[in-house]
Amino acid sequence: MNEQIRRAVAFAVLAPETERVERTIYSYALDHRTKMSGMRHDFFDHEASVRIAGSGAKLYHYGLWSYIELDINGEKFSGFDHGSKTHFEGVIKGEIVQLYDHAEQRYFDYASEQTP
């Protein structure tokens, strides 16, 4: 999976459904922060200058021109990235997201931080 997709999933699973927020998503693997804003089904990745939006279990990444299926069930989530044809799954632990990318066969951790 592309890093932009992984961080979009991390933001989506942590973002509220109806309230707009501005957060920084920190990638532990890359030691990198990305500003993102919006709500679960309509948000903006400021680094990539791209909108990700949709409804129900489908999001569309307008920068990579691909769909992301995302099912959130309590503190667990799973889905499919149509761009890379990859399944993923993970858990939410407070403000931390642990995502398992089946294509990479490894975990990626992300943290949501309040934007100053």
C-alpha positions in Angstrom: 0.0 0.0 0.0 1.0 3.6 -0.6 2.0 5.6 2.4 -0.7 8.2 1.5 -3.4 5.5 1.7 -2.1 4.2 5.1 -2.1 7.7 6.7 -5.5 8.4 5.2 -6.9 5.2 6.8 -5.2 6.2 10.1 -6.9 9.7 10.0 -10.3 8.2 9.0 -10.4 5.7 11.8 -9.6 8.3 14.4 -11.6 11.2 13.0 -15.1 12.0 14.3 -18.0 11.3 11.9 -19.7 14.7 12.0 -17.2 17.2 13.6 -14.3 18.7 11.6 -10.9 18.4 13.2 -7.4 19.4 12.4 -4.8 16.8 13.4 -1.3 15.8 12.6 -0.8 12.1 11.7 2.7 10.9 12.9 4.2 7.9 11.1 6.5 6.0 13.3 8.0 4.1 10.4 9.0 7.3 8.6 9.4 9.6 11.6 7.2 12.1 9.7 4.2 14.3 10.5 1.4 15.1 8.1 -1.3 17.7 8.7 -4.8 16.5 7.9 -8.2 18.1 8.5 -11.8 17.2 8.2 -14.1 14.4 9.4 -14.2 10.7 8.8 -15.9 10.7 5.3 -14.5 14.0 4.0 -10.9 15.2 4.8 -7.9 16.8 3.3 -4.2 15.6 3.3 -2.3 18.9 3.4 1.1 17.4 2.4 -0.3 15.7 -0.7 -2.8 18.5 -1.3 -5.6 16.0 -1.9 -9.1 15.4 -0.7 -10.3 12.0 0.4 -14.1 11.7 0.6 -16.9 9.2 0.4 -19.8 7.6 2.3 -20.5 4.4 4.1 -17.6 2.0 3.9 -16.1 3.6 0.7 -13.6 6.5 0.5 -12.1 7.9 -2.7 -8.6 9.2 -2.8 -8.6 12.0 -5.4 -4.8 12.2 -5.6 -4.2 8.5 -6.4 -7.6 8.1 -8.2 -8.5 5.0 -6.2 -11.1 3.7 -3.8 -10.5 2.6 -0.2 -13.0 0.2 1.5 -12.9 0.7 5.2 -15.0 -1.1 7.8 -14.7 0.2 11.4 -16.0 -2.1 14.2 -15.3 -0.6 17.6 -11.6 -0.5 18.1 -10.8 -2.8 15.1 -10.9 -2.0 11.4 -10.3 -3.7 8.1 -10.5 -2.9 4.5 -9.2 -3.0 0.9 -7.1 -0.6 -1.1 -8.3 -0.8 -4.7 -5.2 1.0 -6.0 -2.7 -1.6 -4.8 -5.3 -4.4 -4.5 -4.3 -4.9 -0.9 -6.2 -5.9 2.2 -5.4 -4.3 5.5 -6.6 -4.5 9.1 -5.7 -2.9 12.4 -6.6 -1.7 15.8 -7.2 1.6 17.5 -5.6 2.2 20.9 -6.6 5.7 22.0 -4.8 8.1 19.6 -2.6 5.3 18.2 -3.5 3.3 15.1 -1.7 0.0 14.3 -2.3 -1.0 10.7 -1.3 -4.3 9.2 -0.6 -4.0 5.5 -1.0 -7.5 3.9 1.1 -6.6 0.8 4.1 -5.4 2.9 3.4 -8.2 5.5 4.1 -5.8 8.4 2.6 -3.4 10.8 2.7 0.4 10.5 2.0 2.6 13.6 0.5 6.1 13.4 -0.4 8.6 16.1 -2.8 11.4 16.0 -1.5 14.7 17.5 -3.3 17.9 18.1 -2.3 20.5 15.6 -0.7 23.6 17.2 
